[in-house]
Amino acid sequence: MKNEPRYRLQEARAKAGFSSPSEAARAFPRDINRNTLISHENGNRPISRKAAEKYGELFGVSAGWILFNDGEATMTDSALSEVSLSRVGMTAGLVAGRVEAGTFREIDEFDQSERIEVALPRDDLFPNARQLLFDCSGDSMNDLKPRPILEGDRLVCLAYDDVEHLVELKSGMVVVVERTRDSGHFREWSVKQLELYSDRTEFHPRSTNPKHKPIVIQREHEADDGVTVQVIGLVRRVMNEMPGFQR
């Protein structure tokens, strides 16, 4: 019957992102013996409480769920176990949304419900900071030097809230900026290059398209038209998949 610990162990391992016991054992060579895991999964060896606790830690579920179906599995839909990822030098990055200069979108109070997480290498300088991913639209940064940011690029950013006390904003940094208007009901996310002056902060597009204009904020960091502006991400990497590959 399917309501046995071995089947829940198989489910936990698979949803943690490991297609086989061998793959899980390769990821955690100090914690998992391949033959033991196979024996636990095929029912040839009973799963002890100590083993269930170890598997639960690695695969992101509770030992009670593996052994007794006690409560609900704690796995997220994304199947990314923070404990599992940390053991292999990875972390979960949140795909936050799209950056597009000049486009204000209505903020849906449930807009975070569809967000997904992906596995990313931990940031070497800030390993404990959240990483946010933004997909780029438009041409507002197609002339950035030395590397332009183009339509379809994905930005890997540090959440500014997590590193604000560690990182001093400097001219030349590339940042994701959030502008809100109409009492916060509409939001624009865009990527800009920072220029700092004694009396103001300027967020500049780097574009061949003259329609894109800089955002200029005086020292109080609030625009005269009531639009609020804040940095939400520091761009650390730019990714793009090469064309020609299809599943």
ZADO-1210 file (C-alpha; in nm, 4 decimals, padded with zeros to 6 digits):
<atoms>
<atom x="00.0000" y="00.0000" z="00.0000" code="MET" pos="1"/>
<atom x="00.1121" y="00.3491" z="-00.0833" code="LYS" pos="2"/>
<atom x="00.0641" y="00.4944" z="00.2649" code="ASN" pos="3"/>
<atom x="00.4048" y="00.3816" z="00.3890" code="GLU" pos="4"/>
<atom x="00.7115" y="00.5755" z="00.5045" code="PRO" pos="5"/>
<atom x="00.9187" y="00.4559" z="00.2080" code="ARG" pos="6"/>
<atom x="00.6804" y="00.6163" z="-00.0396" code="TYR" pos="7"/>
<atom x="00.6791" y="00.9442" z="00.1503" code="ARG" pos="8"/>
<atom x="01.0594" y="00.9328" z="00.1567" code="LEU" pos="9"/>
<atom x="01.0627" y="00.8835" z="-00.2208" code="GLN" pos="10"/>
<atom x="00.8254" y="01.1774" z="-00.2593" code="GLU" pos="11"/>
<atom x="01.0333" y="01.4017" z="-00.0340" code="ALA" pos="12"/>
<atom x="01.3553" y="01.3197" z="-00.2179" code="ARG" pos="13"/>
<atom x="01.1990" y="01.3777" z="-00.5607" code="ALA" pos="14"/>
<atom x="01.0323" y="01.7059" z="-00.4636" code="LYS" pos="15"/>
<atom x="01.3592" y="01.8296" z="-00.3171" code="ALA" pos="16"/>
<atom x="01.4933" y="01.8108" z="-00.6719" code="GLY" pos="17"/>
<atom x="01.6744" y="01.4750" z="-00.6758" code="PHE" pos="18"/>
<atom x="01.5619" y="01.2345" z="-00.9454" code="SER" pos="19"/>
<atom x="01.7195" y="00.9277" z="-00.7843" code="SER" pos="20"/>
<atom x="01.8811" y="00.8097" z="-00.4597" code="PRO" pos="21"/>
<atom x="02.2172" y="00.8220" z="-00.6370" code="SER" pos="22"/>
<atom x="02.1737" y="01.1885" z="-00.7197" code="GLU" pos="23"/>
<atom x="02.0800" y="01.2702" z="-00.3606" code="ALA" pos="24"/>
<atom x="02.3804" y="01.0766" z="-00.2314" code="ALA" pos="25"/>
<atom x="02.6133" y="01.2656" z="-00.4660" code="ARG" pos="26"/>
<atom x="02.4750" y="01.5955" z="-00.3368" code="ALA" pos="27"/>
<atom x="02.5185" y="01.4954" z="00.0292" code="PHE" pos="28"/>
<atom x="02.8099" y="01.2507" z="00.0386" code="PRO" pos="29"/>
<atom x="02.8677" y="01.3062" z="00.4120" code="ARG" pos="30"/>
<atom x="02.5048" y="01.2575" z="00.5067" code="ASP" pos="31"/>
<atom x="02.3571" y="00.9978" z="00.2716" code="ILE" pos="32"/>
<atom x="02.4790" y="00.6482" z="00.1924" code="ASN" pos="33"/>
<atom x="02.3428" y="00.5588" z="-00.1485" code="ARG" pos="34"/>
<atom x="02.2769" y="00.1914" z="-00.0708" code="ASN" pos="35"/>
<atom x="02.1110" y="00.2766" z="00.2594" code="THR" pos="36"/>
<atom x="01.8786" y="00.5278" z="00.0949" code="LEU" pos="37"/>
<atom x="01.7889" y="00.2739" z="-00.1738" code="ILE" pos="38"/>
<atom x="01.7117" y="00.0172" z="00.0958" code="SER" pos="39"/>
<atom x="01.4970" y="00.2690" z="00.2830" code="HIS" pos="40"/>
<atom x="01.3083" y="00.3624" z="-00.0325" code="GLU" pos="41"/>
<atom x="01.2414" y="00.0072" z="-00.1500" code="ASN" pos="42"/>
<atom x="01.1339" y="-00.1095" z="00.1953" code="GLY" pos="43"/>
<atom x="01.4169" y="-00.3567" z="00.2548" code="ASN" pos="44"/>
<atom x="01.5276" y="-00.1637" z="00.5625" code="ARG" pos="45"/>
<atom x="01.2975" y="00.0152" z="00.8093" code="PRO" pos="46"/>
<atom x="01.3480" y="00.3901" z="00.8471" code="ILE" pos="47"/>
<atom x="01.4602" y="00.4765" z="01.1978" code="SER" pos="48"/>
<atom x="01.3640" y="00.8010" z="01.3672" code="ARG" pos="49"/>
<atom x="01.7245" y="00.9192" z="01.3449" code="LYS" pos="50"/>
<atom x="01.7317" y="00.8475" z="00.9704" code="ALA" pos="51"/>
<atom x="01.3961" y="01.0191" z="00.9202" code="ALA" pos="52"/>
<atom x="01.5236" y="01.3274" z="01.1003" code="GLU" pos="53"/>
<atom x="01.8304" y="01.3382" z="00.8752" code="LYS" pos="54"/>
<atom x="01.6266" y="01.2905" z="00.5561" code="TYR" pos="55"/>
<atom x="01.3768" y="01.5477" z="00.6758" code="GLY" pos="56"/>
<atom x="01.6545" y="01.8019" z="00.7315" code="GLU" pos="57"/>
<atom x="01.8050" y="01.7399" z="00.3881" code="LEU" pos="58"/>
<atom x="01.4818" y="01.7207" z="00.1900" code="PHE" pos="59"/>
<atom x="01.2854" y="01.9936" z="00.3665" code="GLY" pos="60"/>
<atom x="01.0118" y="01.7922" z="00.5377" code="VAL" pos="61"/>
<atom x="00.9440" y="01.6811" z="00.8947" code="SER" pos="62"/>
<atom x="01.0549" y="01.3449" z="01.0295" code="ALA" pos="63"/>
<atom x="00.7018" y="01.2901" z="01.1599" code="GLY" pos="64"/>
<atom x="00.5597" y="01.3258" z="00.8115" code="TRP" pos="65"/>
<atom x="00.8018" y="01.0697" z="00.6691" code="ILE" pos="66"/>
<atom x="00.7360" y="00.8161" z="00.9437" code="LEU" pos="67"/>
<atom x="00.3702" y="00.8645" z="01.0307" code="PHE" pos="68"/>
<atom x="00.2204" y="01.1017" z="00.7751" code="ASN" pos="69"/>
<atom x="00.1903" y="01.3340" z="01.0743" code="ASP" pos="70"/>
<atom x="00.0723" y="01.6736" z="00.9553" code="GLY" pos="71"/>
<atom x="00.1556" y="01.8148" z="00.6156" code="GLU" pos="72"/>
<atom x="00.4786" y="01.7998" z="00.4253" code="ALA" pos="73"/>
<atom x="00.6566" y="02.1327" z="00.4594" code="THR" pos="74"/>
<atom x="00.7827" y="02.1329" z="00.1022" code="MET" pos="75"/>
<atom x="00.6965" y="02.4369" z="-00.1055" code="THR" pos="76"/>
<atom x="00.5574" y="02.4130" z="-00.4561" code="ASP" pos="77"/>
<atom x="00.8984" y="02.5116" z="-00.5871" code="SER" pos="78"/>
<atom x="01.0466" y="02.2035" z="-00.4180" code="ALA" pos="79"/>
<atom x="01.3532" y="02.3959" z="-00.3084" code="LEU" pos="80"/>
<atom x="01.4764" y="02.2925" z="00.0349" code="SER" pos="81"/>
<atom x="01.6849" y="02.5738" z="00.1820" code="GLU" pos="82"/>
<atom x="01.8794" y="02.3195" z="00.3868" code="VAL" pos="83"/>
<atom x="01.9452" y="02.1026" z="00.0808" code="SER" pos="84"/>
<atom x="02.0523" y="02.3960" z="-00.1302" code="LEU" pos="85"/>
<atom x="02.2866" y="02.5350" z="00.1344" code="SER" pos="86"/>
<atom x="02.4739" y="02.2052" z="00.1550" code="ARG" pos="87"/>
<atom x="02.5730" y="02.2344" z="-00.2139" code="VAL" pos="88"/>
<atom x="02.6474" y="02.6074" z="-00.2103" code="GLY" pos="89"/>
<atom x="02.3151" y="02.7102" z="-00.3613" code="MET" pos="90"/>
<atom x="02.0242" y="02.9226" z="-00.2505" code="THR" pos="91"/>
<atom x="01.6683" y="02.9887" z="-00.3655" code="ALA" pos="92"/>
<atom x="01.6227" y="03.3024" z="-00.5752" code="GLY" pos="93"/>
<atom x="01.2803" y="03.4595" z="-00.6116" code="LEU" pos="94"/>
<atom x="01.1617" y="03.5473" z="-00.9610" code="VAL" pos="95"/>
<atom x="01.0082" y="03.8790" z="-00.8602" code="ALA" pos="96"/>
<atom x="00.8731" y="04.0068" z="-01.1906" code="GLY" pos="97"/>
<atom x="00.9443" y="04.2222" z="-01.4928" code="ARG" pos="98"/>
<atom x="01.1384" y="04.5477" z="-01.5211" code="VAL" pos="99"/>
<atom x="01.0218" y="04.7833" z="-01.7927" code="GLU" pos="100"/>
<atom x="01.0872" y="05.1562" z="-01.7962" code="ALA" pos="101"/>
<atom x="00.7852" y="05.3810" z="-01.8368" code="GLY" pos="102"/>
<atom x="00.5258" y="05.1118" z="-01.7651" code="THR" pos="103"/>
<atom x="00.3174" y="05.1464" z="-01.4487" code="PHE" pos="104"/>
<atom x="00.1143" y="04.8411" z="-01.3582" code="ARG" pos="105"/>
<atom x="-00.1640" y="04.8123" z="-01.1060" code="GLU" pos="106"/>
<atom x="-00.0487" y="04.6352" z="-00.7921" code="ILE" pos="107"/>
<atom x="-00.2544" y="04.3269" z="-00.7200" code="ASP" pos="108"/>
<atom x="-00.2534" y="04.2457" z="-00.3489" code="GLU" pos="109"/>
<atom x="-00.2204" y="03.8810" z="-00.4485" code="PHE" pos="110"/>
<atom x="00.0555" y="03.9376" z="-00.7046" code="ASP" pos="111"/>
<atom x="00.3061" y="03.7337" z="-00.5057" code="GLN" pos="112"/>
<atom x="00.1022" y="03.4143" z="-00.5144" code="SER" pos="113"/>
<atom x="00.2289" y="03.3072" z="-00.8555" code="GLU" pos="114"/>
<atom x="00.5969" y="03.3796" z="-00.7956" code="ARG" pos="115"/>
<atom x="00.8417" y="03.0966" z="-00.8309" code="ILE" pos="116"/>
<atom x="01.1846" y="03.0174" z="-00.6906" code="GLU" pos="117"/>
<atom x="01.4890" y="02.8907" z="-00.8758" code="VAL" pos="118"/>
<atom x="01.8208" y="02.7541" z="-00.7537" code="ALA" pos="119"/>
<atom x="02.1131" y="02.9962" z="-00.7757" code="LEU" pos="120"/>
<atom x="02.4741" y="02.9998" z="-00.6558" code="PRO" pos="121"/>
<atom x="02.5114" y="03.1883" z="-00.3302" code="ARG" pos="122"/>
<atom x="02.6562" y="03.5348" z="-00.3653" code="ASP" pos="123"/>
<atom x="03.0237" y="03.5241" z="-00.2709" code="ASP" pos="124"/>
<atom x="03.0198" y="03.8595" z="-00.0925" code="LEU" pos="125"/>
<atom x="02.6719" y="03.8440" z="00.0615" code="PHE" pos="126"/>
<atom x="02.5805" y="03.4753" z="00.1058" code="PRO" pos="127"/>
<atom x="02.2922" y="03.5469" z="00.3450" code="ASN" pos="128"/>
<atom x="02.1173" y="03.8107" z="00.1341" code="ALA" pos="129"/>
<atom x="01.8056" y="03.7265" z="-00.0612" code="ARG" pos="130"/>
<atom x="01.8474" y="03.7139" z="-00.4371" code="GLN" pos="131"/>
<atom x="01.5751" y="03.8588" z="-00.6574" code="LEU" pos="132"/>
<atom x="01.5422" y="03.7932" z="-01.0292" code="LEU" pos="133"/>
<atom x="01.3870" y="04.0376" z="-01.2730" code="PHE" pos="134"/>
<atom x="01.3145" y="03.9769" z="-01.6421" code="ASP" pos="135"/>
<atom x="01.3891" y="04.2727" z="-01.8678" code="CYS" pos="136"/>
<atom x="01.1629" y="04.4277" z="-02.1295" code="SER" pos="137"/>
<atom x="01.2374" y="04.7205" z="-02.3553" code="GLY" pos="138"/>
<atom x="01.5491" y="04.9079" z="-02.4599" code="ASP" pos="139"/>
<atom x="01.6110" y="05.1451" z="-02.1695" code="SER" pos="140"/>
<atom x="01.9559" y="04.9954" z="-02.0936" code="MET" pos="141"/>
<atom x="02.0660" y="04.8772" z="-02.4377" code="ASN" pos="142"/>
<atom x="02.3611" y="05.1178" z="-02.4367" code="ASP" pos="143"/>
<atom x="02.5008" y="05.0365" z="-02.0926" code="LEU" pos="144"/>
<atom x="02.8793" y="04.9977" z="-02.0882" code="LYS" pos="145"/>
<atom x="03.0621" y="04.7667" z="-02.0878" code="PRO" pos="146"/>
<atom x="02.7730" y="04.5218" z="-02.1199" code="ARG" pos="147"/>
<atom x="02.4257" y="04.6302" z="-02.2371" code="PRO" pos="148"/>
<atom x="02.1105" y="04.4955" z="-02.0723" code="ILE" pos="149"/>
<atom x="01.8776" y="04.3750" z="-02.3450" code="LEU" pos="150"/>
<atom x="01.5223" y="04.2544" z="-02.3933" code="GLU" pos="151"/>
<atom x="01.4941" y="03.9046" z="-02.2473" code="GLY" pos="152"/>
<atom x="01.7875" y="03.9348" z="-02.0081" code="ASP" pos="153"/>
<atom x="01.7357" y="03.8170" z="-01.6522" code="ARG" pos="154"/>
<atom x="01.8888" y="04.0254" z="-01.3738" code="LEU" pos="155"/>
<atom x="02.0178" y="03.8579" z="-01.0583" code="VAL" pos="156"/>
<atom x="01.9976" y="04.1145" z="-00.7784" code="CYS" pos="157"/>
<atom x="02.0630" y="04.1412" z="-00.4100" code="LEU" pos="158"/>
<atom x="01.7581" y="04.2531" z="-00.2143" code="ALA" pos="159"/>
<atom x="01.8601" y="04.6031" z="-00.1085" code="TYR" pos="160"/>
<atom x="01.6784" y="04.5730" z="00.2241" code="ASP" pos="161"/>
<atom x="01.9154" y="04.2890" z="00.3161" code="ASP" pos="162"/>
<atom x="02.2403" y="04.4713" z="00.2357" code="VAL" pos="163"/>
<atom x="02.1514" y="04.8380" z="00.2959" code="GLU" pos="164"/>
<atom x="02.3597" y="04.8427" z="00.6145" code="HIS" pos="165"/>
<atom x="02.6529" y="04.6717" z="00.4408" code="LEU" pos="166"/>
<atom x="02.6712" y="04.8397" z="00.1003" code="VAL" pos="167"/>
<atom x="02.7128" y="05.2103" z="00.0324" code="GLU" pos="168"/>
<atom x="02.5376" y="05.3226" z="-00.2841" code="LEU" pos="169"/>
<atom x="02.7866" y="05.4652" z="-00.5309" code="LYS" pos="170"/>
<atom x="02.7759" y="05.6285" z="-00.8721" code="SER" pos="171"/>
<atom x="02.8000" y="05.3706" z="-01.1465" code="GLY" pos="172"/>
<atom x="02.6036" y="05.0997" z="-00.9675" code="MET" pos="173"/>
<atom x="02.3230" y="04.9382" z="-01.1672" code="VAL" pos="174"/>
<atom x="02.0063" y="04.9088" z="-00.9607" code="VAL" pos="175"/>
<atom x="01.6432" y="04.8081" z="-00.9855" code="VAL" pos="176"/>
<atom x="01.4238" y="05.1031" z="-00.8946" code="VAL" pos="177"/>
<atom x="01.0632" y="05.0944" z="-00.7810" code="GLU" pos="178"/>
<atom x="00.8405" y="05.3955" z="-00.8487" code="ARG" pos="179"/>
<atom x="00.4865" y="05.4051" z="-00.7122" code="THR" pos="180"/>
<atom x="00.2077" y="05.6547" z="-00.7715" code="ARG" pos="181"/>
<atom x="-00.1608" y="05.7035" z="-00.6897" code="ASP" pos="182"/>
<atom x="-00.1053" y="05.6247" z="-00.3223" code="SER" pos="183"/>
<atom x="00.0912" y="05.3138" z="-00.4081" code="GLY" pos="184"/>
<atom x="-00.1727" y="05.1519" z="-00.6296" code="HIS" pos="185"/>
<atom x="00.0471" y="05.1581" z="-00.9390" code="PHE" pos="186"/>
<atom x="00.4074" y="05.0483" z="-00.9614" code="ARG" pos="187"/>
<atom x="00.6911" y="05.0655" z="-01.2120" code="GLU" pos="188"/>
<atom x="01.0036" y="04.8547" z="-01.1846" code="TRP" pos="189"/>
<atom x="01.2957" y="04.9616" z="-01.4001" code="SER" pos="190"/>
<atom x="01.6707" y="04.9146" z="-01.4151" code="VAL" pos="191"/>
<atom x="01.8898" y="05.2231" z="-01.4045" code="LYS" pos="192"/>
<atom x="02.2477" y="05.3344" z="-01.3471" code="GLN" pos="193"/>
<atom x="02.3061" y="05.5430" z="-01.0373" code="LEU" pos="194"/>
<atom x="02.4605" y="05.8911" z="-01.0278" code="GLU" pos="195"/>
<atom x="02.5010" y="06.0556" z="-00.6863" code="LEU" pos="196"/>
<atom x="02.5411" y="06.4272" z="-00.6234" code="TYR" pos="197"/>
<atom x="02.5515" y="06.6340" z="-00.3065" code="SER" pos="198"/>
<atom x="02.1936" y="06.7587" z="-00.3480" code="ASP" pos="199"/>
<atom x="02.0265" y="06.4857" z="-00.5522" code="ARG" pos="200"/>
<atom x="02.0232" y="06.1277" z="-00.6750" code="THR" pos="201"/>
<atom x="01.9818" y="06.0511" z="-01.0433" code="GLU" pos="202"/>
<atom x="01.8772" y="05.7163" z="-01.1922" code="PHE" pos="203"/>
<atom x="01.9811" y="05.7066" z="-01.5555" code="HIS" pos="204"/>
<atom x="01.8729" y="05.4918" z="-01.8464" code="PRO" pos="205"/>
<atom x="02.1544" y="05.4064" z="-02.0828" code="ARG" pos="206"/>
<atom x="01.9680" y="05.3818" z="-02.4078" code="SER" pos="207"/>
<atom x="01.9894" y="05.4616" z="-02.7757" code="THR" pos="208"/>
<atom x="01.6197" y="05.5494" z="-02.7514" code="ASN" pos="209"/>
<atom x="01.5809" y="05.9176" z="-02.6549" code="PRO" pos="210"/>
<atom x="01.2336" y="05.8669" z="-02.5055" code="LYS" pos="211"/>
<atom x="01.3887" y="05.7249" z="-02.1876" code="HIS" pos="212"/>
<atom x="01.4638" y="05.9974" z="-01.9343" code="LYS" pos="213"/>
<atom x="01.6467" y="05.9902" z="-01.6014" code="PRO" pos="214"/>
<atom x="01.4670" y="05.9936" z="-01.2684" code="ILE" pos="215"/>
<atom x="01.5946" y="06.2838" z="-01.0585" code="VAL" pos="216"/>
<atom x="01.5303" y="06.2819" z="-00.6843" code="ILE" pos="217"/>
<atom x="01.6255" y="06.5694" z="-00.4586" code="GLN" pos="218"/>
<atom x="01.7845" y="06.5007" z="-00.1225" code="ARG" pos="219"/>
<atom x="01.4534" y="06.4155" z="00.0445" code="GLU" pos="220"/>
<atom x="01.4185" y="06.1308" z="-00.2076" code="HIS" pos="221"/>
<atom x="01.0633" y="06.2127" z="-00.3075" code="GLU" pos="222"/>
<atom x="00.9648" y="06.3457" z="-00.6449" code="ALA" pos="223"/>
<atom x="00.7657" y="06.6682" z="-00.6671" code="ASP" pos="224"/>
<atom x="00.4748" y="06.4964" z="-00.8420" code="ASP" pos="225"/>
<atom x="00.4087" y="06.2637" z="-00.5477" code="GLY" pos="226"/>
<atom x="00.5725" y="05.9630" z="-00.7094" code="VAL" pos="227"/>
<atom x="00.7837" y="05.7734" z="-00.4567" code="THR" pos="228"/>
<atom x="01.1129" y="05.6185" z="-00.5617" code="VAL" pos="229"/>
<atom x="01.3288" y="05.3602" z="-00.3899" code="GLN" pos="230"/>
<atom x="01.6054" y="05.1156" z="-00.4725" code="VAL" pos="231"/>
<atom x="01.4909" y="04.7571" z="-00.4249" code="ILE" pos="232"/>
<atom x="01.7716" y="04.5594" z="-00.5867" code="GLY" pos="233"/>
<atom x="02.1431" y="04.5820" z="-00.6627" code="LEU" pos="234"/>
<atom x="02.2215" y="04.4117" z="-00.9928" code="VAL" pos="235"/>
<atom x="02.4978" y="04.1549" z="-00.9509" code="ARG" pos="236"/>
<atom x="02.4689" y="03.9433" z="-01.2653" code="ARG" pos="237"/>
<atom x="02.2925" y="03.9370" z="-01.6004" code="VAL" pos="238"/>
<atom x="02.1825" y="03.6065" z="-01.7518" code="MET" pos="239"/>
<atom x="02.0366" y="03.5102" z="-02.0875" code="ASN" pos="240"/>
<atom x="01.9681" y="03.1731" z="-02.2449" code="GLU" pos="241"/>
<atom x="02.1048" y="03.1078" z="-02.5894" code="MET" pos="242"/>
<atom x="01.8432" y="03.0457" z="-02.8614" code="PRO" pos="243"/>
<atom x="01.7963" y="02.7199" z="-03.0443" code="GLY" pos="244"/>
<atom x="01.7199" y="02.4865" z="-02.7543" code="PHE" pos="245"/>
<atom x="01.3729" y="02.3402" z="-02.7148" code="GLN" pos="246"/>
<atom x="01.2357" y="02.0658" z="-02.4949" code="ARG" pos="247"/>
</atoms>
